[in-house]
Amino acid sequence: MGSEKGCCCGCAPEPSEEDLLKRLDEVVAEYRAKPGALIPVLQIAQGMFGYLPESALKRVALGLGKAYSEVAGVVGFYSYFTTVPRGKHLVRVCLGTACYVRGGKAVLDAFKAKLGIDVGQTTPDRMYSLEVARCFGACGLAPAIMVDDDVHHRVKPGRISQILAQYSETKGEQSWQAESPTPTP
């Protein structure tokens, strides 16, 4: 197999891009004869890479016999797909009407400042990506955010460090964490 990057923590090594592309070729071969294969193959590819790099899009287009522009068009159309690496944790701040009125913009600004990124960006350590959403169906508990699949209600800018700390693998490892721990209510 191709080169793999070792890890100092004893966990499984991360596969190289070359290894991932070989696996993608296997997926494309499995789906090639199935009608409507493009979206499922792109979903699998994004799951493998964490995003859709140009090399993967070209491989999918070639393998499924589609024009690159068609594949790229599908990726650009659906907000689920991303051509930019996402962080391990996806932070989505609701800016629907109720959340916006109750301070959602201030919460978003606090996340931007704490993580040092803007909407649509990922932290340099690839731990967090920041996005805006329109509604989580929790309007009575606004402002709301989601981190991965967890919804947090009545979020205040001052609680951002506490929320992020729940998702850090090693407390104190990240530069965005609070200088002094905040007690959990």
C-alpha positions, 0 to 999 in steps of 0.5 A, a space after each residue: 500500500 502507499 505511504 501512510 503518516 504515522 501518529 505519535 499517539 498510537 492510533 491508526 496511521 492516517 491514509 495518504 491521499 494516494 491511498 484514499 484515491 485508490 479506495 475511491 476508485 473501488 467505490 466508483 467501480 462498485 457504483 459505475 453501473 447504478 443509475 443516479 450514482 453521482 451523489 452517493 459516490 460524492 457523499 462517500 468520497 466526502 466521508 473518506 476525505 473530509 471534503 471533496 478535493 479537486 483530485 477526487 472530483 476528477 477521479 469521480 468524473 472520469 470513473 463515472 464517465 461524466 464531464 468534470 463540469 457536471 460533477 463540479 456543478 453538483 458539488 457547487 449546487 448542494 450545500 452538503 458538499 464542500 471543496 474546502 477541508 472541514 474541521 473535526 467539529 462543525 459549529 453552526 450558528 442559527 441566524 433565523 429571525 428568532 435567533 437573530 433578534 435574541 442575539 445570534 449575531 453576537 454569538 456568531 461574532 464571539 465564535 469568530 473571535 474565539 476561533 479566529 476564523 470567519 464563516 465558511 472557514 476552518 481553524 488551522 488545526 482543522 478542529 473547527 469549521 464555522 457556518 451559519 444556519 437559518 433554523 434548527 426548530 428551537 425558536 423558543 430557546 433562541 439563540 441556538 447553535 449546533 456543534 456537530 449534531 448537538 443543539 445548544 439553546 439560549 447561548 450567550 457569547 460568554 459561554 462560547 469557551 465553555 461550549 467549545 471545551 466540551 469538544 476538545 480532546 485535551 483540555 488546555 490544548 487549544 489556544 482558543 480556550 478560556 484562560 480560567 475555567 468557567 464552572 458548568 451551570 
